[in-house]
Amino acid sequence: MSETISFPVGGMTCAACAARIEKMLNRQNGVKATVNFASERAQVTFENTASSLESVVAAVRRAGFLVDEQSLDLSLSGMTCAACAARIEKILNRQPSVRASVNFAAERAHINYIPGVVEPADLIGTIEKAGFGAARLDEGPREDPKAKRAAIWKRERNRFILTLILSLPLFAEMVGMFFGRMIVPVPAQFLFATIVQFVCGAHLYRRAWNAVRGGSANMDVLVVLGTSIAWLFSAVVMVFGLHQHVYFEASASIITLISLGKLMETRARNRASAGIESLLHLQPQIAHVERDGVIVDRAVADVHVGDIFVVRPGESVPVDGEIIEGASEVNESMLTGEGVPVLKEAGNGVFGGTMNANGALRVRATGVGADTALSRIVKMVEQAQGSKANVQRLADRVSGIFVPAVIGIAVLTFLIGWAVTGSATWSLVSAVSVLVIACPCSLGLATPTAIMVGTGRGAQCGILFRNADALERAEKLKTIIVDKTGTLTQGRPTVVAVHPAAGVSMETLLGVAHALEVNSEHPLARAIVDYARNHGVASSVIAEDFQAVPGKGVVARFGGEEAHLGSPAFMRASGLDLSALPVAALESEGNTVIAVAQGGQVLGIIALADELRADAVATVKALKARGIRVVMLTGDNERAASVVARQIGVDDYLAGVLPEHKAEDVAKYRAQGGLVGMVGDGINDAPALAAADVGFAIGAGSSVALDTADVVLMKSEMTGVLDAISLSSATLSKIRQNLFFAFIYNILGLPLAAFGVLNPIVAGAAMAMSSVSVVSNSLLLNRWKPVSGQS
C-alpha cells in the first residue's frame, strides 16, 4: 500500500535545484517524488517499505538543501513512573519525521517534527490514544508561513541594500566612462567589487558548491562562473598592468541586479501563496470551552471531540461541530465562495473558520485538528499546489540539461569569437553575457506559479482541485456525465401523491411504508417517513429481517408477514401486480413511484418528485455551448428520466442505473474517446467519480467528497462545474503564456549575448527580470471571477 507525504524544502534557487532533488529522490528504491520549486515543497510517495522518510530527508540534506523542522513542547498528564515516559517517547518516535524526548520528572515532552508530514494535533491524539493526557505549553498560533516568507523577503532586502551601497561607486564609474573620465581608481574598484563578489555574493558560492557537489548545476553556477570570470580577468589586468579594460563594475552590477531580481521574485511568490495562507488564517487560535459549567479560553489545539464550546456574535467558529443551542446566521464563504450567510439552528452543523454573525451558539465539537473541513481543505490545496501538471514535463526536461548546455554555449562563444575576431577580451565579455542571461528559473516557475495562484483562487471561491492533473484535464473535457438526484435536482424529494389500492386505507399504506423506511437514510425514505409523520401515521411495530436490495427496494417481515417496498419493476419481479394503479401516468409526469405490499397484497403506490436546481438548465446549456456533451445518469425509470432529461435539455440520458453500475457506464463513455467528467454528490457516486477522467463532487464538504473527487465544489450548485472548467482554462492559458515567455526569452537572449549584442550588465538585468515577469503574469489569475459572478 502506497503512502504519500509532503514536506517543505528550503534553499532552492532555481528549477534546476528542484529537478536535481527530484531526480535524486526518485533513485531511491520504492520512492516516487515530485519537487515544486515555486511552492518549495517535495511530495513523496512510498510504494513499499524499502525506503523511509528519514532516508529521504537525509538525502535532501546531503544535497545541501534544507528540510525545515518545527519544535513543540507538551505538558503531559497520567504518567505514574519512568516506564510511562519511556512508552510515550517510543510511540512518538514511531511517527514519521518525529524526534521526541520525554521528561518524567517535569512531565514535559519536547518534540521536533517536519510540518506537513505530521501536525501537533496528530501528536497529541497519539498520546491520548495511549491513555495519557497532553496539552500544548505554548497556546500561541503555529508558525505563520506568511511571517516566515516575510522574514525571507526582509533578508533578501537587506542583502540587496548592502550590495547596492557597495556597488554605487562602481555605477558612478560606469557613468564616467561615457564622458571618458575615470571617477573611481582601479584599486578602489577592485576593493568594492571584491566585497560584493565574495561577501555579498557568498551565498551564491555556497549554493553553487552544493549543486556541483551533488553532481548537478543550477542558476547559481552560471552566475558564479560569469561574475568570477569577469572579476578574475579584471584583477589580472590590474595586477599585471595590462592595457585592457577592467570589468569590476560588470561583476558587481550583475550580482546587484540578481539580488534585486531575487527580492522582487520573493515578493511576487509571497503573493502567489496568498490563497493557501488566507485559508490558514481563517481558524481562530482560541476557543471558549465549557469546563464544569464555566466558560474558559483554551487553545484550539486543546479542543477535543465532544467538548462543548460557545461562539459569540462576530467570532469565528474554532472547530467543526453541531449546534446544540442557539440560532444565528453563519457566513460560510470560506468554504463555499457564497457570500450570503446561512441560517444555522440547533441540530445543524458548523465548520471551523466560518464566521458567526449575530447570535450566540452553543456547539458540541465533532471534528478537531486534521479532521476539520478547513484542515482537509488546506491539505487538499497544499497537495494540489505541490503536484505537477503534464504540461510541465517539457520544461522539466529542458531545465535538466539547461545549465550544462549554457556552459557549453559560453565556451564555444569564447573560442569561436576569439578565433574570428582575434579579441580575447570581446570573446570573454560575450561568454560572460551568455552565462548571466541564461535563466532556468523562468522555465521552472512558469507552470507551478500559475497552478499555485489558480488553485489558491479556486479555494477562495469554493473550488478545490486535488492535483494539477485535474486542473489541466478539466479544460479538455468532451463529455460530462451528471447524476440526477442531488446534482441536477435539489436532492430533497417530497411526496406529491398517495394512491392506496382498492380496499386499503391511506393510514395502512403509510403505516407499512413508515415501518419499512424509518431506519433508512435514503432521501426517498426520509421523504416518505416525514410525510407519514406529518399525517399522523407512525407505526410502533418494528420491521424484522430487514433486507435492502440496492437500487431496487427493501424486503422485511412486518406484522408477521413478508412486506415489500420498492420500484414498480422490483415489485413486478417479486410477482406483484400493479396494473390497477396509475403507475404509468405518474411516471410520465416525471415522478418517482414507490410501491408497497404486505402478505402478497399490493397496498398502494407513493409518488415523489424532486425539484430541479434553479441553475441546472442554464448550466447544461452553457456546457453544451462550450462543445461539451452532457449525459444524465439516474436510477429512475425510463418514463420519469425522459421527462427530466427533456426539462433540463441534456444530450443523452441513462435510466434505471443501479449505484454499482455507474462506474461501468462512465467507463463506456470513456471508451468512446475524449476525456469524460462525472458530477455527483461525492457519497454514493464515489466509484463513478473515481472512474472518470475528472470527478466533480458537489456539496458541503463531506469527507467522502474530499477523499474521492478530483474537484470538490463546496457550493451545492451546478454552476460550480462551469466555474471549475473556466478556472482550468484560465490557468492553462497563463501556463502557456508563461512557457512561451520563458522559452522565447532564452531562445532570443542566448544568441544575442553570444554575438556580443548584449553586454553582461544588460544580460544580468534581463535575467533578473525574467522570473519576475513570469510570476507577475501568473498573479493576474487573481483577477479571475467565477461564472456566477461571486467571490
Secondary structure, 3 states (H helix, E strand, C coil): CCEEEEEECECCCCHHHHHHHHHHHHCCCCEEEEEECCCCEEEEEECCCCCCHHHHHHHHHHCCCECCCEEEEEEEECCCCHHHHHHHHHHHHCCCCCEEEEECCCCEEEEEECCCCCCHHHHHHHHHHCCCEEEECCCCCCCCHHHHHHHHHHHHHHHHHHHHHHHHHHHHHHHHHHCCCCCCCHHHHHHHHHHHHHHHCHHHHHHHHHHHHCCCCCHHHHHHHHHHHHHHHHHHHHHHCCCCCCCHHHHHHHHHHHHHHHHHHHHHHHHHCHHHHHHHCCCCCEEEEEECCEEEEEEHHHCCCCCEEEECCCCECCCEEEEEECCEEEECHHHHCCCCCEEECCCCEECCCCEECCCCEEEEEEECHHHCHHHHHHHHHHHHHHCCCCCHHHHHHHHHHHHHHHHHHHHHHHHHHHHHHCCHHHHHHHHHHHHHHCCHHHHHHHHHHHHHHHHHHHHHCCEEECCHHHHHHHCCEEEEEEEHHHHHECCCCEEEEEEECCCCCHHHHHHHHHHHHCCCCCHHHHHHHHHHHHCCCCCCCCCEEEEEECCCEEEEEECCEEEEEECHHHHHHCCCCCCCCCHHHHHHCCCEEEEEEECCEEEEEEEEECCECCCHHHHHHHHHHCCCEEEEECCCCHHHHHHHHHHHCCCEEECCCCHHHHHHHHHHHHHCCCEEEEEECCCCCHHHHHHCCEEEEECCCCHHHHHHCCEEECCCCCHHHHHHHHHHHHHHHHHHHHHHHHHHHHHHHHHHHHCCCCCHHHHHHHHHHHHHHHHHHHHHHHHCCCCCCCC
